[in-house]
Amino acid sequence: MSTLPTFDFDAWARLAQSDPEAFERKRAQVIETAIRSGAPRNWKRLRGLQFQVDAQRRLSSHPLGACIRMSRMMLQMFYDEFVPALNGQLPARRAARSGHVIPFRRRG
């Protein structure tokens, strides 16, 4: 598995301005590298999540609108998946994979 490259915002911005098609190819390549850097058992879910992100981008006519849509999507995912886990109520699809939580003990 390869490691993810460092992110150079200025270089990406220049590429997006000068050659949008090359930008999109490189973006897809970096995303695929990121997905493959995870455990193979997570690849399907990561690709599904990326599909949703790409759909939010396509639904927006402006980059700021896409950013807002993706932010809402991530916030909704946080409330749907992580808040219940923090409250001790795992969603059904996560319950089968839950583990035992070891409590911290106070010193002294």
C-alpha positions as CSV (number, residue, x, y, z in Angstrom):
1,M,0.0,0.0,0.0
2,S,1.3,3.4,-0.9
3,T,1.3,6.4,1.4
4,L,-0.7,9.6,0.8
5,P,1.2,12.5,-0.7
6,T,1.4,15.8,1.1
7,F,-1.2,18.3,0.1
8,D,0.1,21.5,-1.7
9,F,-3.0,23.7,-2.0
10,D,-1.3,26.2,-4.4
11,A,-0.2,23.4,-6.8
12,W,-3.7,21.9,-6.8
13,A,-5.2,25.4,-7.4
14,R,-2.9,26.0,-10.3
15,L,-3.7,22.6,-11.8
16,A,-7.4,23.2,-11.4
17,Q,-7.1,26.6,-13.2
18,S,-4.8,25.5,-16.0
19,D,-6.0,21.9,-16.7
20,P,-9.3,21.0,-15.0
21,E,-9.3,17.5,-16.6
22,A,-5.9,16.7,-15.3
23,F,-7.0,18.1,-11.9
24,E,-10.0,15.6,-11.9
25,R,-7.8,12.7,-12.9
26,K,-5.3,13.5,-10.2
27,R,-8.0,14.0,-7.7
28,A,-9.5,10.6,-8.5
29,Q,-6.1,9.0,-8.3
30,V,-5.4,10.5,-4.8
31,I,-8.8,9.4,-3.6
32,E,-8.3,5.9,-4.8
33,T,-4.9,5.8,-3.1
34,A,-6.5,7.1,0.2
35,I,-9.2,4.4,-0.1
36,R,-6.6,1.6,-0.7
37,S,-4.6,2.8,2.2
38,G,-7.4,1.6,4.5
39,A,-8.2,-1.9,5.4
40,P,-9.7,-3.9,2.4
41,R,-12.8,-4.7,4.4
42,N,-13.6,-0.9,4.4
43,W,-13.0,-0.3,0.7
44,K,-16.6,-0.8,-0.3
45,R,-17.9,1.6,2.3
46,L,-15.2,4.2,1.5
47,R,-16.1,4.1,-2.2
48,G,-19.8,4.5,-1.2
49,L,-19.0,7.5,0.9
50,Q,-16.9,9.0,-1.9
51,F,-19.9,8.4,-4.3
52,Q,-22.1,10.4,-2.0
53,V,-19.5,13.2,-1.7
54,D,-19.2,13.3,-5.5
55,A,-23.0,13.4,-5.8
56,Q,-23.2,16.4,-3.5
57,R,-20.6,18.2,-5.6
58,R,-22.5,17.5,-8.8
59,L,-25.8,18.7,-7.3
60,S,-24.3,22.1,-6.5
61,S,-23.9,24.9,-9.1
62,H,-21.2,26.6,-7.0
63,P,-18.2,25.2,-5.0
64,L,-19.4,26.9,-1.8
65,G,-22.8,25.2,-2.2
66,A,-21.0,21.9,-2.6
67,C,-18.9,22.6,0.5
68,I,-22.1,23.3,2.5
69,R,-23.8,20.2,1.2
70,M,-20.8,18.0,2.2
71,S,-20.6,19.7,5.6
72,R,-24.3,18.9,6.2
73,M,-23.7,15.3,5.1
74,M,-20.8,14.9,7.5
75,L,-22.7,16.5,10.3
76,Q,-25.7,14.2,9.7
77,M,-23.4,11.2,9.7
78,F,-21.9,12.3,13.0
79,Y,-25.3,12.6,14.6
80,D,-26.6,9.3,13.1
81,E,-23.5,7.2,13.9
82,F,-21.2,8.7,16.4
83,V,-23.5,10.4,18.9
84,P,-25.5,7.2,19.6
85,A,-22.2,5.4,20.1
86,L,-21.1,8.1,22.6
87,N,-24.3,7.6,24.4
88,G,-23.9,3.9,24.6
89,Q,-26.5,3.2,21.9
90,L,-24.9,1.7,18.9
91,P,-26.8,1.5,15.6
92,A,-27.9,-2.0,14.7
93,R,-25.4,-2.3,11.9
94,R,-22.5,-1.5,14.3
95,A,-23.8,-3.5,17.3
96,A,-22.4,-6.8,15.9
97,R,-18.9,-5.3,15.6
98,S,-18.9,-3.6,19.0
99,G,-16.3,-4.5,21.5
100,H,-15.8,-4.3,25.3
101,V,-15.0,-0.9,26.6
102,I,-12.4,-0.9,29.4
103,P,-13.1,1.8,32.0
104,F,-10.3,4.1,33.2
105,R,-9.5,3.8,36.9
106,R,-8.7,6.8,39.0
107,R,-5.3,6.8,40.6
108,G,-5.0,6.9,44.4
